[in-house]
Amino acid sequence: GQVIETPITPTSKGFSDKAPFFLRSSVVAGEIPRELVIAFAKSPEFNSIGLGLDFYDGEKLHVNGIRAGLAENYNQVASVATKIQIGDYIVEVNGVTGDALEMLRLLREVQDLRVTFRRPLEFKIRIKRDAKLGLGMKLGWSPESRSCVVIELSEGPVRKWNAANHSLAVRLNDRV
C-alpha cells in the first residue's frame, strides 16, 4: 500500500500548537492499516502513554486497555482507521523489537517515542478435543491478560490443523 505520513494536530484544550503526534501508516483507500507507526512527544502535562499493556509472551506488548494519556488523546483526533485499539500489539519502540520488557521501559522513561502498532490477524478454527491428547497445546496467562497465550504445541488436533492450514497455523505466542 501507499505510505502516508501525517502530522496530527489536536484541536482539543490542553495541546500546544506543535503537533504532538505524527502518524506513518500503509493505507489502502477504505481499509484499516495493518501497521501504524506513531510518534509521541511527552510533555509535563501529558507524560504518560496511557495504555494497559500485557508483556506475557516476552516479545511484544499487547494493548489491553486505553486510559488517560497520550494514546487516548491521539485516538480523539485520529481517523477511525488509524485509532489505537484494544488487541493491537506494540512490536517496536524507538528501534527496539523482540524484547517486551525493554519496550515497556522505553514507554515509561523516554520523552520522544516512535511506536509501531500492529493489528492482530484474527481467525477462527474448529477442532475436536482428542480424548488422550487434549488439544495439543498449552496455554499461559497473567493476571493482567485479557487472553491466553500459546506457550507450547504438541501432538494433537491443533498440530493436525496446522499441517492442513499453513497460512492460518496456530503458532507459539499466539493469543486465544
C-alpha positions as CSV (number, residue, x, y, z in Angstrom):
1,G,0.0,0.0,0.0
2,Q,0.8,3.6,-0.2
3,V,2.8,5.1,2.8
4,I,1.2,8.2,4.2
5,E,2.8,10.4,6.7
6,T,0.5,12.8,8.5
7,P,1.1,15.2,11.4
8,I,-1.9,15.3,13.6
9,T,-2.6,18.5,15.5
10,P,-5.3,18.1,18.1
11,T,-7.8,21.0,18.5
12,S,-8.9,20.0,22.0
13,K,-7.9,22.0,25.0
14,G,-4.5,21.3,26.6
15,F,-2.4,20.9,23.4
16,S,0.3,23.1,22.1
17,D,0.3,24.5,18.5
18,K,3.0,21.9,17.7
19,A,1.6,18.5,16.6
20,P,2.3,16.1,19.5
21,F,1.6,13.1,17.2
22,F,3.0,12.0,13.9
23,L,1.4,9.1,12.1
24,R,3.0,6.9,9.4
25,S,1.0,4.1,8.0
26,S,0.5,2.0,4.9
27,V,-3.1,2.8,3.9
28,V,-5.2,1.4,1.1
29,A,-8.3,3.6,0.5
30,G,-11.1,2.4,2.7
31,E,-9.1,-0.2,4.6
32,I,-7.8,-0.3,8.1
33,P,-4.0,-0.4,8.0
34,R,-2.2,-3.5,9.3
35,E,0.5,-1.4,10.9
36,L,0.8,2.1,12.4
37,V,3.9,4.0,13.3
38,I,3.0,6.8,15.7
39,A,5.5,9.3,17.2
40,F,4.5,10.6,20.6
41,A,6.1,13.6,22.4
42,K,5.6,13.6,26.2
43,S,5.3,16.9,28.0
44,P,4.9,17.9,31.6
45,E,1.1,18.0,31.1
46,F,1.0,14.7,29.1
47,N,3.7,12.4,30.4
48,S,2.0,9.0,30.2
49,I,1.3,6.9,27.1
50,G,-1.9,5.8,28.8
51,L,-2.0,2.2,27.7
52,G,-2.7,-1.0,29.6
53,L,-0.1,-3.5,28.4
54,D,0.4,-7.2,28.7
55,F,4.0,-8.4,28.2
56,Y,3.4,-12.2,28.9
57,D,5.0,-13.5,25.7
58,G,8.2,-11.5,26.3
59,E,8.4,-10.4,22.6
60,K,5.7,-7.8,22.1
61,L,3.3,-5.7,24.1
62,H,-0.4,-6.5,23.9
63,V,-2.7,-3.5,24.3
64,N,-5.4,-4.5,26.9
65,G,-6.6,-1.0,27.9
66,I,-6.6,2.6,26.9
67,R,-6.8,5.2,29.6
68,A,-6.0,8.9,30.2
69,G,-2.7,9.8,28.4
70,L,-1.2,10.3,25.0
71,A,-2.8,7.3,23.4
72,E,-6.3,8.4,24.4
73,N,-5.5,12.0,23.2
74,Y,-4.3,10.6,19.9
75,N,-7.4,8.5,19.5
76,Q,-9.6,11.6,19.9
77,V,-8.1,13.2,16.8
78,A,-7.2,10.1,14.7
79,S,-9.4,8.7,11.9
80,V,-11.4,5.6,12.7
81,A,-9.0,3.5,10.6
82,T,-5.9,4.7,12.5
83,K,-7.1,4.7,16.1
84,I,-5.1,2.5,18.6
85,Q,-7.3,-0.4,19.5
86,I,-7.5,-2.9,22.4
87,G,-6.0,-6.0,20.9
88,D,-3.3,-4.2,18.9
89,Y,0.3,-5.2,19.5
90,I,3.3,-2.9,20.1
91,V,6.1,-4.5,18.1
92,E,8.7,-1.8,18.1
93,V,9.6,1.2,20.3
94,N,12.4,3.5,19.2
95,G,14.0,0.8,17.2
96,V,13.8,-2.0,19.8
97,T,11.9,-5.1,18.8
98,G,11.5,-8.6,20.3
99,D,12.1,-7.5,23.9
100,A,8.8,-6.6,25.6
101,L,10.3,-5.5,28.9
102,E,12.8,-3.2,27.2
103,M,10.0,-1.7,25.1
104,L,7.9,-1.2,28.3
105,R,10.8,0.5,29.9
106,L,11.2,2.9,27.0
107,L,7.5,3.7,27.0
108,R,7.8,4.7,30.7
109,E,11.1,6.5,30.7
110,V,11.7,8.1,27.3
111,Q,10.3,11.6,26.3
112,D,10.1,11.2,22.5
113,L,8.7,7.9,21.3
114,R,8.3,6.2,17.9
115,V,5.9,3.3,18.5
116,T,4.9,0.7,15.9
117,F,1.5,-0.8,16.5
118,R,0.4,-3.9,14.6
119,R,-3.2,-5.1,14.2
120,P,-3.9,-8.7,15.2
121,L,-4.7,-11.3,12.5
122,E,-7.8,-12.8,13.8
123,F,-9.2,-16.1,12.6
124,K,-11.4,-18.9,14.0
125,I,-10.7,-22.6,13.9
126,R,-12.9,-25.5,14.9
127,I,-11.2,-28.6,16.3
128,K,-12.3,-31.6,18.3
129,R,-10.5,-32.3,21.5
130,D,-8.7,-35.7,21.5
131,A,-9.6,-37.9,24.5
132,K,-5.9,-38.9,25.0
133,L,-4.0,-35.9,23.7
134,G,-6.4,-33.0,24.5
135,L,-5.9,-30.1,22.1
136,G,-2.2,-30.5,21.7
137,M,-1.4,-27.0,23.1
138,K,-0.6,-25.5,26.4
139,L,-1.8,-22.0,27.3
140,G,-0.4,-19.4,29.7
141,W,-1.6,-16.1,31.1
142,S,-1.0,-13.4,33.6
143,P,-3.5,-11.6,35.9
144,E,-3.5,-8.5,33.6
145,S,-4.1,-10.6,30.5
146,R,-7.3,-10.4,28.5
147,S,-6.4,-13.5,26.6
148,C,-4.4,-16.7,26.9
149,V,-1.0,-17.2,25.1
150,V,0.0,-20.4,23.3
151,I,3.2,-21.4,25.2
152,E,3.6,-25.0,23.8
153,L,2.4,-27.0,20.9
154,S,2.5,-30.8,21.0
155,E,0.9,-33.8,19.2
156,G,-2.8,-33.4,18.8
157,P,-5.7,-31.7,16.9
158,V,-4.0,-28.3,16.8
159,R,-0.9,-29.8,15.1
160,K,-3.2,-31.6,12.6
161,W,-4.9,-28.3,11.9
162,N,-1.6,-26.6,11.3
163,A,-0.4,-29.2,8.9
164,A,-3.6,-28.7,6.8
165,N,-3.8,-24.9,7.1
166,H,-0.3,-23.4,6.8
167,S,-1.5,-19.8,6.3
168,L,-3.7,-19.9,9.4
169,A,-1.5,-22.1,11.6
170,V,-1.6,-21.7,15.4
171,R,1.9,-20.6,16.5
172,L,3.7,-20.1,19.7
173,N,2.8,-16.8,21.4
174,D,-0.5,-16.6,19.5
175,R,-3.4,-15.4,21.6
176,V,-6.6,-17.2,22.1
